[in-house]
Amino acid sequence: MKYKEDIFPGRTYCSCSNFLYSIYNRVLKPTPNTRIYIDYNQEKIIIECKICGKKEDIPFSRIKPKRNSCMD
């Protein structure tokens, strides 16, 4: 597999071995075991495990912006 500049593959597990989320092709795919908070001031998404409480910060720059259909 060739990695390009816009592809950030990644998977994150918490301390209780639950799979939290993956990022592939700049699309965030969380699991049902997570709570998601959005911090617009610091421009990041906070994903928290519902079981153990581990928090993971993801900057907006790693996630693809949603395109406006009228702009295409």
mmCIF file of the N, C-alpha and C atoms, coordinates in Angstrom:
data_MODEL
# 
_entry.id   MODEL 
# 
loop_
_atom_site.group_PDB 
_atom_site.id 
_atom_site.type_symbol 
_atom_site.label_atom_id 
_atom_site.label_alt_id 
_atom_site.label_comp_id 
_atom_site.label_asym_id 
_atom_site.label_entity_id 
_atom_site.label_seq_id 
_atom_site.pdbx_PDB_ins_code 
_atom_site.Cartn_x 
_atom_site.Cartn_y 
_atom_site.Cartn_z 
_atom_site.occupancy 
_atom_site.B_iso_or_equiv 
_atom_site.pdbx_formal_charge 
_atom_site.auth_seq_id 
_atom_site.auth_comp_id 
_atom_site.auth_asym_id 
_atom_site.auth_atom_id 
_atom_site.pdbx_PDB_model_num 
ATOM 1   N N  . MET A 1 1  ? 0.842   -1.178 0.000  1.00 0.00 ? 1  MET A N  1 
ATOM 2   C CA . MET A 1 1  ? 0.000   0.000  0.000  1.00 0.00 ? 1  MET A CA 1 
ATOM 3   C C  . MET A 1 1  ? 0.884   1.236  0.000  1.00 0.00 ? 1  MET A C  1 
ATOM 4   N N  . LYS A 1 2  ? 0.581   2.154  -0.878 1.00 0.00 ? 2  LYS A N  1 
ATOM 5   C CA . LYS A 1 2  ? 1.337   3.399  -0.943 1.00 0.00 ? 2  LYS A CA 1 
ATOM 6   C C  . LYS A 1 2  ? 0.592   4.467  -0.150 1.00 0.00 ? 2  LYS A C  1 
ATOM 7   N N  . TYR A 1 3  ? 1.341   5.147  0.699  1.00 0.00 ? 3  TYR A N  1 
ATOM 8   C CA . TYR A 1 3  ? 0.750   6.203  1.509  1.00 0.00 ? 3  TYR A CA 1 
ATOM 9   C C  . TYR A 1 3  ? 0.945   7.539  0.814  1.00 0.00 ? 3  TYR A C  1 
ATOM 10  N N  . LYS A 1 4  ? -0.118  8.285  0.720  1.00 0.00 ? 4  LYS A N  1 
ATOM 11  C CA . LYS A 1 4  ? -0.061  9.609  0.111  1.00 0.00 ? 4  LYS A CA 1 
ATOM 12  C C  . LYS A 1 4  ? -0.148  10.656 1.208  1.00 0.00 ? 4  LYS A C  1 
ATOM 13  N N  . GLU A 1 5  ? 0.013   11.879 0.823  1.00 0.00 ? 5  GLU A N  1 
ATOM 14  C CA . GLU A 1 5  ? 0.012   12.968 1.800  1.00 0.00 ? 5  GLU A CA 1 
ATOM 15  C C  . GLU A 1 5  ? -1.338  13.128 2.493  1.00 0.00 ? 5  GLU A C  1 
ATOM 16  N N  . ASP A 1 6  ? -2.431  12.823 1.793  1.00 0.00 ? 6  ASP A N  1 
ATOM 17  C CA . ASP A 1 6  ? -3.746  13.040 2.385  1.00 0.00 ? 6  ASP A CA 1 
ATOM 18  C C  . ASP A 1 6  ? -4.296  11.806 3.090  1.00 0.00 ? 6  ASP A C  1 
ATOM 19  N N  . ILE A 1 7  ? -3.514  10.749 3.233  1.00 0.00 ? 7  ILE A N  1 
ATOM 20  C CA . ILE A 1 7  ? -3.976  9.544  3.910  1.00 0.00 ? 7  ILE A CA 1 
ATOM 21  C C  . ILE A 1 7  ? -3.246  9.423  5.239  1.00 0.00 ? 7  ILE A C  1 
ATOM 22  N N  . PHE A 1 8  ? -3.993  9.362  6.316  1.00 0.00 ? 8  PHE A N  1 
ATOM 23  C CA . PHE A 1 8  ? -3.425  9.192  7.647  1.00 0.00 ? 8  PHE A CA 1 
ATOM 24  C C  . PHE A 1 8  ? -4.030  7.938  8.270  1.00 0.00 ? 8  PHE A C  1 
ATOM 25  N N  . PRO A 1 9  ? -3.508  6.760  7.974  1.00 0.00 ? 9  PRO A N  1 
ATOM 26  C CA . PRO A 1 9  ? -4.071  5.572  8.612  1.00 0.00 ? 9  PRO A CA 1 
ATOM 27  C C  . PRO A 1 9  ? -3.709  5.575  10.085 1.00 0.00 ? 9  PRO A C  1 
ATOM 28  N N  . GLY A 1 10 ? -4.609  5.170  10.920 1.00 0.00 ? 10 GLY A N  1 
ATOM 29  C CA . GLY A 1 10 ? -4.311  5.115  12.339 1.00 0.00 ? 10 GLY A CA 1 
ATOM 30  C C  . GLY A 1 10 ? -5.428  4.432  13.090 1.00 0.00 ? 10 GLY A C  1 
ATOM 31  N N  . ARG A 1 11 ? -5.053  3.719  14.123 1.00 0.00 ? 11 ARG A N  1 
ATOM 32  C CA . ARG A 1 11 ? -6.023  3.091  15.003 1.00 0.00 ? 11 ARG A CA 1 
ATOM 33  C C  . ARG A 1 11 ? -5.562  3.349  16.420 1.00 0.00 ? 11 ARG A C  1 
ATOM 34  N N  . THR A 1 12 ? -6.486  3.595  17.293 1.00 0.00 ? 12 THR A N  1 
ATOM 35  C CA . THR A 1 12 ? -6.136  3.891  18.672 1.00 0.00 ? 12 THR A CA 1 
ATOM 36  C C  . THR A 1 12 ? -6.925  2.980  19.598 1.00 0.00 ? 12 THR A C  1 
ATOM 37  N N  . TYR A 1 13 ? -6.196  2.388  20.523 1.00 0.00 ? 13 TYR A N  1 
ATOM 38  C CA . TYR A 1 13 ? -6.800  1.550  21.550 1.00 0.00 ? 13 TYR A CA 1 
ATOM 39  C C  . TYR A 1 13 ? -6.608  2.222  22.901 1.00 0.00 ? 13 TYR A C  1 
ATOM 40  N N  . CYS A 1 14 ? -7.524  1.987  23.821 1.00 0.00 ? 14 CYS A N  1 
ATOM 41  C CA . CYS A 1 14 ? -7.380  2.557  25.158 1.00 0.00 ? 14 CYS A CA 1 
ATOM 42  C C  . CYS A 1 14 ? -6.779  1.512  26.096 1.00 0.00 ? 14 CYS A C  1 
ATOM 43  N N  . SER A 1 15 ? -6.616  1.878  27.365 1.00 0.00 ? 15 SER A N  1 
ATOM 44  C CA . SER A 1 15 ? -5.962  0.988  28.323 1.00 0.00 ? 15 SER A CA 1 
ATOM 45  C C  . SER A 1 15 ? -6.788  -0.259 28.628 1.00 0.00 ? 15 SER A C  1 
ATOM 46  N N  . CYS A 1 16 ? -8.084  -0.220 28.406 1.00 0.00 ? 16 CYS A N  1 
ATOM 47  C CA . CYS A 1 16 ? -8.906  -1.420 28.624 1.00 0.00 ? 16 CYS A CA 1 
ATOM 48  C C  . CYS A 1 16 ? -9.039  -2.237 27.338 1.00 0.00 ? 16 CYS A C  1 
ATOM 49  N N  . SER A 1 17 ? -8.183  -1.970 26.368 1.00 0.00 ? 17 SER A N  1 
ATOM 50  C CA . SER A 1 17 ? -8.077  -2.713 25.097 1.00 0.00 ? 17 SER A CA 1 
ATOM 51  C C  . SER A 1 17 ? -9.300  -2.584 24.206 1.00 0.00 ? 17 SER A C  1 
ATOM 52  N N  . ASN A 1 18 ? -10.045 -1.521 24.346 1.00 0.00 ? 18 ASN A N  1 
ATOM 53  C CA . ASN A 1 18 ? -11.150 -1.262 23.428 1.00 0.00 ? 18 ASN A CA 1 
ATOM 54  C C  . ASN A 1 18 ? -10.646 -0.441 22.254 1.00 0.00 ? 18 ASN A C  1 
ATOM 55  N N  . PHE A 1 19 ? -11.140 -0.762 21.087 1.00 0.00 ? 19 PHE A N  1 
ATOM 56  C CA . PHE A 1 19 ? -10.809 -0.040 19.866 1.00 0.00 ? 19 PHE A CA 1 
ATOM 57  C C  . PHE A 1 19 ? -11.628 1.243  19.854 1.00 0.00 ? 19 PHE A C  1 
ATOM 58  N N  . LEU A 1 20 ? -10.961 2.410  19.817 1.00 0.00 ? 20 LEU A N  1 
ATOM 59  C CA . LEU A 1 20 ? -11.666 3.687  19.910 1.00 0.00 ? 20 LEU A CA 1 
ATOM 60  C C  . LEU A 1 20 ? -12.079 4.241  18.556 1.00 0.00 ? 20 LEU A C  1 
ATOM 61  N N  . TYR A 1 21 ? -11.137 4.353  17.630 1.00 0.00 ? 21 TYR A N  1 
ATOM 62  C CA . TYR A 1 21 ? -11.453 4.954  16.340 1.00 0.00 ? 21 TYR A CA 1 
ATOM 63  C C  . TYR A 1 21 ? -10.364 4.604  15.341 1.00 0.00 ? 21 TYR A C  1 
ATOM 64  N N  . SER A 1 22 ? -10.644 4.861  14.084 1.00 0.00 ? 22 SER A N  1 
ATOM 65  C CA . SER A 1 22 ? -9.633  4.756  13.037 1.00 0.00 ? 22 SER A CA 1 
ATOM 66  C C  . SER A 1 22 ? -9.764  5.980  12.142 1.00 0.00 ? 22 SER A C  1 
ATOM 67  N N  . ILE A 1 23 ? -8.651  6.344  11.541 1.00 0.00 ? 23 ILE A N  1 
ATOM 68  C CA . ILE A 1 23 ? -8.643  7.424  10.556 1.00 0.00 ? 23 ILE A CA 1 
ATOM 69  C C  . ILE A 1 23 ? -8.044  6.845  9.285  1.00 0.00 ? 23 ILE A C  1 
ATOM 70  N N  . TYR A 1 24 ? -8.820  6.869  8.225  1.00 0.00 ? 24 TYR A N  1 
ATOM 71  C CA . TYR A 1 24 ? -8.320  6.397  6.941  1.00 0.00 ? 24 TYR A CA 1 
ATOM 72  C C  . TYR A 1 24 ? -8.823  7.350  5.875  1.00 0.00 ? 24 TYR A C  1 
ATOM 73  N N  . ASN A 1 25 ? -7.911  7.808  5.054  1.00 0.00 ? 25 ASN A N  1 
ATOM 74  C CA . ASN A 1 25 ? -8.227  8.760  3.991  1.00 0.00 ? 25 ASN A CA 1 
ATOM 75  C C  . ASN A 1 25 ? -8.883  10.015 4.567  1.00 0.00 ? 25 ASN A C  1 
ATOM 76  N N  . ARG A 1 26 ? -8.359  10.428 5.722  1.00 0.00 ? 26 ARG A N  1 
ATOM 77  C CA . ARG A 1 26 ? -8.797  11.633 6.435  1.00 0.00 ? 26 ARG A CA 1 
ATOM 78  C C  . ARG A 1 26 ? -10.253 11.591 6.860  1.00 0.00 ? 26 ARG A C  1 
ATOM 79  N N  . VAL A 1 27 ? -10.807 10.396 7.047  1.00 0.00 ? 27 VAL A N  1 
ATOM 80  C CA . VAL A 1 27 ? -12.171 10.229 7.528  1.00 0.00 ? 27 VAL A CA 1 
ATOM 81  C C  . VAL A 1 27 ? -12.099 9.553  8.890  1.00 0.00 ? 27 VAL A C  1 
ATOM 82  N N  . LEU A 1 28 ? -12.711 10.152 9.892  1.00 0.00 ? 28 LEU A N  1 
ATOM 83  C CA . LEU A 1 28 ? -12.721 9.624  11.249 1.00 0.00 ? 28 LEU A CA 1 
ATOM 84  C C  . LEU A 1 28 ? -13.861 8.630  11.392 1.00 0.00 ? 28 LEU A C  1 
ATOM 85  N N  . LYS A 1 29 ? -13.542 7.428  11.895 1.00 0.00 ? 29 LYS A N  1 
ATOM 86  C CA . LYS A 1 29 ? -14.556 6.397  12.086 1.00 0.00 ? 29 LYS A CA 1 
ATOM 87  C C  . LYS A 1 29 ? -14.522 5.937  13.540 1.00 0.00 ? 29 LYS A C  1 
ATOM 88  N N  . PRO A 1 30 ? -15.325 6.561  14.419 1.00 0.00 ? 30 PRO A N  1 
ATOM 89  C CA . PRO A 1 30 ? -15.344 6.148  15.823 1.00 0.00 ? 30 PRO A CA 1 
ATOM 90  C C  . PRO A 1 30 ? -16.172 4.880  16.018 1.00 0.00 ? 30 PRO A C  1 
ATOM 91  N N  . THR A 1 31 ? -16.008 4.246  17.175 1.00 0.00 ? 31 THR A N  1 
ATOM 92  C CA . THR A 1 31 ? -16.768 3.047  17.517 1.00 0.00 ? 31 THR A CA 1 
ATOM 93  C C  . THR A 1 31 ? -17.869 3.412  18.508 1.00 0.00 ? 31 THR A C  1 
ATOM 94  N N  . PRO A 1 32 ? -18.819 2.501  18.752 1.00 0.00 ? 32 PRO A N  1 
ATOM 95  C CA . PRO A 1 32 ? -19.888 2.787  19.721 1.00 0.00 ? 32 PRO A CA 1 
ATOM 96  C C  . PRO A 1 32 ? -19.400 2.904  21.162 1.00 0.00 ? 32 PRO A C  1 
ATOM 97  N N  . ASN A 1 33 ? -18.171 2.476  21.458 1.00 0.00 ? 33 ASN A N  1 
ATOM 98  C CA . ASN A 1 33 ? -17.638 2.544  22.821 1.00 0.00 ? 33 ASN A CA 1 
ATOM 99  C C  . ASN A 1 33 ? -17.083 3.912  23.161 1.00 0.00 ? 33 ASN A C  1 
ATOM 100 N N  . THR A 1 34 ? -17.360 4.933  22.377 1.00 0.00 ? 34 THR A N  1 
ATOM 101 C CA . THR A 1 34 ? -16.737 6.237  22.581 1.00 0.00 ? 34 THR A CA 1 
ATOM 102 C C  . THR A 1 34 ? -17.762 7.346  22.755 1.00 0.00 ? 34 THR A C  1 
ATOM 103 N N  . ARG A 1 35 ? -17.329 8.389  23.439 1.00 0.00 ? 35 ARG A N  1 
ATOM 104 C CA . ARG A 1 35 ? -18.058 9.656  23.508 1.00 0.00 ? 35 ARG A CA 1 
ATOM 105 C C  . ARG A 1 35 ? -17.242 10.664 22.716 1.00 0.00 ? 35 ARG A C  1 
ATOM 106 N N  . ILE A 1 36 ? -17.915 11.520 21.986 1.00 0.00 ? 36 ILE A N  1 
ATOM 107 C CA . ILE A 1 36 ? -17.219 12.477 21.134 1.00 0.00 ? 36 ILE A CA 1 
ATOM 108 C C  . ILE A 1 36 ? -17.564 13.892 21.581 1.00 0.00 ? 36 ILE A C  1 
ATOM 109 N N  . TYR A 1 37 ? -16.519 14.693 21.808 1.00 0.00 ? 37 TYR A N  1 
ATOM 110 C CA . TYR A 1 37 ? -16.661 16.106 22.148 1.00 0.00 ? 37 TYR A CA 1 
ATOM 111 C C  . TYR A 1 37 ? -15.913 16.915 21.097 1.00 0.00 ? 37 TYR A C  1 
ATOM 112 N N  . ILE A 1 38 ? -16.463 18.056 20.734 1.00 0.00 ? 38 ILE A N  1 
ATOM 113 C CA . ILE A 1 38 ? -15.812 18.925 19.757 1.00 0.00 ? 38 ILE A CA 1 
ATOM 114 C C  . ILE A 1 38 ? -15.450 20.236 20.439 1.00 0.00 ? 38 ILE A C  1 
ATOM 115 N N  . ASP A 1 39 ? -14.171 20.602 20.373 1.00 0.00 ? 39 ASP A N  1 
ATOM 116 C CA . ASP A 1 39 ? -13.676 21.848 20.957 1.00 0.00 ? 39 ASP A CA 1 
ATOM 117 C C  . ASP A 1 39 ? -13.315 22.786 19.804 1.00 0.00 ? 39 ASP A C  1 
ATOM 118 N N  . TYR A 1 40 ? -14.200 23.734 19.520 1.00 0.00 ? 40 TYR A N  1 
ATOM 119 C CA . TYR A 1 40 ? -13.972 24.645 18.403 1.00 0.00 ? 40 TYR A CA 1 
ATOM 120 C C  . TYR A 1 40 ? -12.898 25.683 18.705 1.00 0.00 ? 40 TYR A C  1 
ATOM 121 N N  . ASN A 1 41 ? -12.704 26.022 19.977 1.00 0.00 ? 41 ASN A N  1 
ATOM 122 C CA . ASN A 1 41 ? -11.687 27.011 20.335 1.00 0.00 ? 41 ASN A CA 1 
ATOM 123 C C  . ASN A 1 41 ? -10.278 26.498 20.050 1.00 0.00 ? 41 ASN A C  1 
ATOM 124 N N  . GLN A 1 42 ? -10.016 25.239 20.385 1.00 0.00 ? 42 GLN A N  1 
ATOM 125 C CA . GLN A 1 42 ? -8.691  24.664 20.149 1.00 0.00 ? 42 GLN A CA 1 
ATOM 126 C C  . GLN A 1 42 ? -8.636  23.871 18.851 1.00 0.00 ? 42 GLN A C  1 
ATOM 127 N N  . GLU A 1 43 ? -9.746  23.824 18.111 1.00 0.00 ? 43 GLU A N  1 
ATOM 128 C CA . GLU A 1 43 ? -9.853  23.131 16.823 1.00 0.00 ? 43 GLU A CA 1 
ATOM 129 C C  . GLU A 1 43 ? -9.426  21.674 16.933 1.00 0.00 ? 43 GLU A C  1 
ATOM 130 N N  . LYS A 1 44 ? -10.129 20.931 17.786 1.00 0.00 ? 44 LYS A N  1 
ATOM 131 C CA . LYS A 1 44 ? -9.826  19.516 17.939 1.00 0.00 ? 44 LYS A CA 1 
ATOM 132 C C  . LYS A 1 44 ? -11.086 18.760 18.331 1.00 0.00 ? 44 LYS A C  1 
ATOM 133 N N  . ILE A 1 45 ? -11.048 17.465 18.098 1.00 0.00 ? 45 ILE A N  1 
ATOM 134 C CA . ILE A 1 45 ? -12.101 16.556 18.505 1.00 0.00 ? 45 ILE A CA 1 
ATOM 135 C C  . ILE A 1 45 ? -11.540 15.711 19.640 1.00 0.00 ? 45 ILE A C  1 
ATOM 136 N N  . ILE A 1 46 ? -12.315 15.542 20.698 1.00 0.00 ? 46 ILE A N  1 
ATOM 137 C CA . ILE A 1 46 ? -11.895 14.738 21.841 1.00 0.00 ? 46 ILE A CA 1 
ATOM 138 C C  . ILE A 1 46 ? -12.749 13.478 21.851 1.00 0.00 ? 46 ILE A C  1 
ATOM 139 N N  . ILE A 1 47 ? -12.096 12.328 21.775 1.00 0.00 ? 47 ILE A N  1 
ATOM 140 C CA . ILE A 1 47 ? -12.787 11.047 21.819 1.00 0.00 ? 47 ILE A CA 1 
ATOM 141 C C  . ILE A 1 47 ? -12.447 10.388 23.146 1.00 0.00 ? 47 ILE A C  1 
ATOM 142 N N  . GLU A 1 48 ? -13.482 9.977  23.890 1.00 0.00 ? 48 GLU A N  1 
ATOM 143 C CA . GLU A 1 48 ? -13.293 9.399  25.217 1.00 0.00 ? 48 GLU A CA 1 
ATOM 144 C C  . GLU A 1 48 ? -13.885 7.993  25.255 1.00 0.00 ? 48 GLU A C  1 
ATOM 145 N N  . CYS A 1 49 ? -13.155 7.058  25.865 1.00 0.00 ? 49 CYS A N  1 
ATOM 146 C CA . CYS A 1 49 ? -13.648 5.694  26.054 1.00 0.00 ? 49 CYS A CA 1 
ATOM 147 C C  . CYS A 1 49 ? -14.726 5.714  27.138 1.00 0.00 ? 49 CYS A C  1 
ATOM 148 N N  . LYS A 1 50 ? -15.864 5.051  26.890 1.00 0.00 ? 50 LYS A N  1 
ATOM 149 C CA . LYS A 1 50 ? -16.941 5.015  27.868 1.00 0.00 ? 50 LYS A CA 1 
ATOM 150 C C  . LYS A 1 50 ? -16.595 4.132  29.066 1.00 0.00 ? 50 LYS A C  1 
ATOM 151 N N  . ILE A 1 51 ? -15.681 3.187  28.895 1.00 0.00 ? 51 ILE A N  1 
ATOM 152 C CA . ILE A 1 51 ? -15.372 2.228  29.955 1.00 0.00 ? 51 ILE A CA 1 
ATOM 153 C C  . ILE A 1 51 ? -14.283 2.743  30.885 1.00 0.00 ? 51 ILE A C  1 
ATOM 154 N N  . CYS A 1 52 ? -13.121 3.093  30.349 1.00 0.00 ? 52 CYS A N  1 
ATOM 155 C CA . CYS A 1 52 ? -11.992 3.471  31.209 1.00 0.00 ? 52 CYS A CA 1 
ATOM 156 C C  . CYS A 1 52 ? -11.763 4.978  31.280 1.00 0.00 ? 52 CYS A C  1 
ATOM 157 N N  . GLY A 1 53 ? -12.330 5.758  30.362 1.00 0.00 ? 53 GLY A N  1 
ATOM 158 C CA . GLY A 1 53 ? -12.210 7.208  30.431 1.00 0.00 ? 53 GLY A CA 1 
ATOM 159 C C  . GLY A 1 53 ? -10.993 7.801  29.741 1.00 0.00 ? 53 GLY A C  1 
ATOM 160 N N  . LYS A 1 54 ? -10.237 7.006  28.968 1.00 0.00 ? 54 LYS A N  1 
ATOM 161 C CA . LYS A 1 54 ? -9.084  7.554  28.252 1.00 0.00 ? 54 LYS A CA 1 
ATOM 162 C C  . LYS A 1 54 ? -9.566  8.562  27.212 1.00 0.00 ? 54 LYS A C  1 
ATOM 163 N N  . LYS A 1 55 ? -8.873  9.704  27.130 1.00 0.00 ? 55 LYS A N  1 
ATOM 164 C CA . LYS A 1 55 ? -9.227  10.744 26.164 1.00 0.00 ? 55 LYS A CA 1 
ATOM 165 C C  . LYS A 1 55 ? -8.135  10.862 25.114 1.00 0.00 ? 55 LYS A C  1 
ATOM 166 N N  . GLU A 1 56 ? -8.549  11.027 23.884 1.00 0.00 ? 56 GLU A N  1 
ATOM 167 C CA . GLU A 1 56 ? -7.636  11.174 22.752 1.00 0.00 ? 56 GLU A CA 1 
ATOM 168 C C  . GLU A 1 56 ? -8.023  12.440 22.007 1.00 0.00 ? 56 GLU A C  1 
ATOM 169 N N  . ASP A 1 57 ? -7.052  13.311 21.760 1.00 0.00 ? 57 ASP A N  1 
ATOM 170 C CA . ASP A 1 57 ? -7.286  14.557 21.030 1.00 0.00 ? 57 ASP A CA 1 
ATOM 171 C C  . ASP A 1 57 ? -6.903  14.377 19.568 1.00 0.00 ? 57 ASP A C  1 
ATOM 172 N N  . ILE A 1 58 ? -7.787  14.809 18.673 1.00 0.00 ? 58 ILE A N  1 
ATOM 173 C CA . ILE A 1 58 ? -7.533  14.717 17.239 1.00 0.00 ? 58 ILE A CA 1 
ATOM 174 C C  . ILE A 1 58 ? -7.697  16.115 16.651 1.00 0.00 ? 58 ILE A C  1 
ATOM 175 N N  . PRO A 1 59 ? -6.653  16.684 16.066 1.00 0.00 ? 59 PRO A N  1 
ATOM 176 C CA . PRO A 1 59 ? -6.789  18.015 15.461 1.00 0.00 ? 59 PRO A CA 1 
ATOM 177 C C  . PRO A 1 59 ? -7.643  17.963 14.194 1.00 0.00 ? 59 PRO A C  1 
ATOM 178 N N  . PHE A 1 60 ? -8.338  19.059 13.925 1.00 0.00 ? 60 PHE A N  1 
ATOM 179 C CA . PHE A 1 60 ? -9.180  19.134 12.734 1.00 0.00 ? 60 PHE A CA 1 
ATOM 180 C C  . PHE A 1 60 ? -8.382  18.922 11.454 1.00 0.00 ? 60 PHE A C  1 
ATOM 181 N N  . SER A 1 61 ? -7.107  19.240 11.465 1.00 0.00 ? 61 SER A N  1 
ATOM 182 C CA . SER A 1 61 ? -6.296  19.137 10.251 1.00 0.00 ? 61 SER A CA 1 
ATOM 183 C C  . SER A 1 61 ? -6.134  17.698 9.782  1.00 0.00 ? 61 SER A C  1 
ATOM 184 N N  . ARG A 1 62 ? -6.374  16.704 10.642 1.00 0.00 ? 62 ARG A N  1 
ATOM 185 C CA . ARG A 1 62 ? -6.253  15.302 10.246 1.00 0.00 ? 62 ARG A CA 1 
ATOM 186 C C  . ARG A 1 62 ? -7.529  14.745 9.638  1.00 0.00 ? 62 ARG A C  1 
ATOM 187 N N  . ILE A 1 63 ? -8.604  15.545 9.646  1.00 0.00 ? 63 ILE A N  1 
ATOM 188 C CA . ILE A 1 63 ? -9.905  15.059 9.198  1.00 0.00 ? 63 ILE A CA 1 
ATOM 189 C C  . ILE A 1 63 ? -10.357 15.863 7.989  1.00 0.00 ? 63 ILE A C  1 
ATOM 190 N N  . LYS A 1 64 ? -10.935 15.169 7.039  1.00 0.00 ? 64 LYS A N  1 
ATOM 191 C CA . LYS A 1 64 ? -11.383 15.796 5.799  1.00 0.00 ? 64 LYS A CA 1 
ATOM 192 C C  . LYS A 1 64 ? -12.574 16.718 6.063  1.00 0.00 ? 64 LYS A C  1 
ATOM 193 N N  . PRO A 1 65 ? -12.532 17.953 5.576  1.00 0.00 ? 65 PRO A N  1 
ATOM 194 C CA . PRO A 1 65 ? -13.687 18.839 5.749  1.00 0.00 ? 65 PRO A CA 1 
ATOM 195 C C  . PRO A 1 65 ? -14.850 18.367 4.886  1.00 0.00 ? 65 PRO A C  1 
ATOM 196 N N  . LYS A 1 66 ? -16.064 18.582 5.380  1.00 0.00 ? 66 LYS A N  1 
ATOM 197 C CA . LYS A 1 66 ? -17.242 18.194 4.623  1.00 0.00 ? 66 LYS A CA 1 
ATOM 198 C C  . LYS A 1 66 ? -17.442 19.185 3.489  1.00 0.00 ? 66 LYS A C  1 
ATOM 199 N N  . ARG A 1 67 ? -17.599 18.671 2.296  1.00 0.00 ? 67 ARG A N  1 
ATOM 200 C CA . ARG A 1 67 ? -17.761 19.546 1.137  1.00 0.00 ? 67 ARG A CA 1 
ATOM 201 C C  . ARG A 1 67 ? -19.193 20.016 1.017  1.00 0.00 ? 67 ARG A C  1 
ATOM 202 N N  . ASN A 1 68 ? -19.330 21.243 0.608  1.00 0.00 ? 68 ASN A N  1 
ATOM 203 C CA . ASN A 1 68 ? -20.643 21.803 0.358  1.00 0.00 ? 68 ASN A CA 1 
ATOM 204 C C  . ASN A 1 68 ? -21.048 21.412 -1.060 1.00 0.00 ? 68 ASN A C  1 
ATOM 205 N N  . SER A 1 69 ? -22.214 20.793 -1.213 1.00 0.00 ? 69 SER A N  1 
ATOM 206 C CA . SER A 1 69 ? -22.613 20.281 -2.522 1.00 0.00 ? 69 SER A CA 1 
ATOM 207 C C  . SER A 1 69 ? -22.825 21.390 -3.552 1.00 0.00 ? 69 SER A C  1 
ATOM 208 N N  . CYS A 1 70 ? -23.186 22.584 -3.118 1.00 0.00 ? 70 CYS A N  1 
ATOM 209 C CA . CYS A 1 70 ? -23.393 23.662 -4.082 1.00 0.00 ? 70 CYS A CA 1 
ATOM 210 C C  . CYS A 1 70 ? -22.064 24.255 -4.560 1.00 0.00 ? 70 CYS A C  1 
ATOM 211 N N  . MET A 1 71 ? -20.969 23.956 -3.865 1.00 0.00 ? 71 MET A N  1 
ATOM 212 C CA . MET A 1 71 ? -19.662 24.479 -4.259 1.00 0.00 ? 71 MET A CA 1 
ATOM 213 C C  . MET A 1 71 ? -18.941 23.559 -5.243 1.00 0.00 ? 71 MET A C  1 
ATOM 214 N N  . ASP A 1 72 ? -19.420 22.325 -5.407 1.00 0.00 ? 72 ASP A N  1 
ATOM 215 C CA . ASP A 1 72 ? -18.744 21.364 -6.302 1.00 0.00 ? 72 ASP A CA 1 
ATOM 216 C C  . ASP A 1 72 ? -18.934 21.707 -7.752 1.00 0.00 ? 72 ASP A C  1 
# 
